[in-house]
Amino acid sequence: MGEKSQARKGNGKRSIGAYDRDYRYRISYVNACNKQQVQDSCMSMIPIIGVRVMLQVLLRAGFVVVRQVGSHLKLYHPLTKRSITLAMHTGDLSRKMITAIIKQAGLSIGQFLKLLGK
């Protein structure tokens, strides 16, 4: 019973063919990035920044701090009537969070990078 159950469940190792395919894919992806055939998918244009830097960018974009409750800031843009809540926690923001904040602010990535100074 022990040998049959092991054979059905497998030993947890990948087959050599799957390893070769994965390795070949990674090598071709890296080569494409080095040759700049793939433009935007090699590296994100959005840098990883902290919350304080994001706050400075939003203030430069015209947002005004309306109120603060605990560690959360409520920002409002008087012209576009958009509001954003920023959690002023320590550490860096993820790229996904930065992208969400940029969308909520109604900014493009180019405008964001210009306001950031990069």
Buried (B, 14 or more C-beta within 10 A) or exposed (E): EEEEEEEEEEEEEEEEEEEEEEEEEEEEEEEBBEEEEEEEEEEEEBEEBBBEBBBBBBEEBBBEEEEEEEEEBBBBBEEEEBEBEBEBEEEBBEBEBBBEBBEBBEBEBEBBBBBBEE
